[in-house]
């Protein structure tokens, strides 16, 4: 089945740096993604080969709503000290410097998170390691239009 993509321009922004463990205040020195990967693999999504962190891409003025993500995992108890969380994933692509990267839109459901909430105009992307990408870089995200909708605020 052919994926129906919707393309949106974005800018890479610095996030909380908890997913990668790079924040000095992160409770997870290895990063939350590295800790979560075994749980996701057991549930049917193997993120081996992807960077242990997320790219935070601002798609402002757009926001998005997931409608039928490829994967939704409920009540994942990935860390003992915190309550379980829900996660959804939608296949996507990231275009940067003339190359296309197969990725996953990563969506920790805010209603089950205890902290580190995202701006609704930020998409978190789990990608392979992308050389030379840095904060402020312009990218294009190809999002699966059957799994999410984009909204543009009216003025």
N, C-alpha and C positions, 0 to 999 in steps of 0.2 A: 504494500500500500504506500502510495506516494504521500509524503508529508507536505502539508500546506503551510508555508512559512509566511510570517509577517516580519518585515525588517524594521528595526528601530535603531537610531543612532544613540550612542551613549558615551560617557566619559568615565574612565576608571577613577574611583575615589578610594581614599583610605577608609577602611572599616574599623571595627573594634579590635581587630587582630587577635581575636580569641580563637577563631577557626584554625588559624595557623600556629597559634601558641606564641606569637611574636610580641604580644603585649606583656609588659612587665607585671601587669595586674591580672593576667590570665590565671584562672584556677587550674588550667590544663597546660602544663609546660610543653607537652608534645602537640597541643592543639586539639580542639574538639573534633575536627574531621578525622584525624588519625584514630581517635578513640571510637568514633561512630562507625567507621568503615566496616569492621567485622560484623556489627549488628545488621547493617544494610545488606552485606553480602549474604548473611544467613537468611534474610528476608527475600532475597532474589535480585538484588542490585549490586553488582561487583564494580566497585570504583577503583580497583587496582589499576595502576598506570596513570591515575590522575593525581595532581598536586594536592598535598595535604593542607588545604586552605581554600578560601574562596576569593574570587574577584568580585568586588563590589562595583557595579556599573550603574551610574545614574542615567536614567532614561527620561529625566525631567524634560518637558512638562508632563510626560505620560506617567501613569501608574498602571498596575496590572491586577487582574484577578484570575486565579487558577480556577478552571471550571471542570476539567477532566484530566488531571495529571496522569502520566503513565504509571507512576507509583505513588501510593500513599501508605505510609506505615504509621499505625496508631499505637500510642502508649509504649514507645520504645524506651526501655529503662537502661540507658547506656551509661549512666554514671550513678553510683550508689547514693551520693549525698543530695541528689535533687530528684524532684518528681519526674515521671516519664513524660516524654514529649512526642508530638506528632510531627511527621516530616512528609513533604511531597517533593516529587522530582518530575521535571518535564525535560525531554530531550531538546537541545538547542544547539546552535552553532555560533561561534564567535569569529568575526572577521577582523584581522589585525595585520597591518603591514603586508597586504596582498595575500595572506594565507588564511585558510579556513580551518577551524579547530572544532571537532565534535566535543560537545560539552553537555552538562546537565544544569538546568536551573534548579537551585537548591532552595527549598522553602521550609524553614522550621516554623511551624504554625505559631503565630504570636500568642494565641490564647492558651498555649501550653508551655510557653517560655517563662522563665523567672526573671531574666534580664537580657540586656544587649538587643534591644528592639531596633528594627531597621526603619528607615524612612520609606514610605510607600512608593517613592520614585526610584528606589534602589532595587536592582535584581542581584541576587547572589548567584555566582556561577562557579561550579566545580569544573575545572578545565585541566587538560594536561599542562605540564610546565611550558610556559610560553616565554622564550628568550626575549629580553629587552623590554617587556611590557612594564609600565610604571604608572604611578599616579598622574593624572592629567591627560593620559593618552586617549585619543579618540578611537572608538571601536564601533562596530556594527554588530548587533545581536540579531540572529535569525531565530524567532520564537515560533513554536508550534501553535498555529492559530486554532487548532481543534482542542487544544488543552488549556488555553488561556485567552483572555480578552484584554485589550489595551484600552485605557481610557485617557482622554485628553480633557482636562478641566476647561469648562467654558467660562468666559469672562463676562 
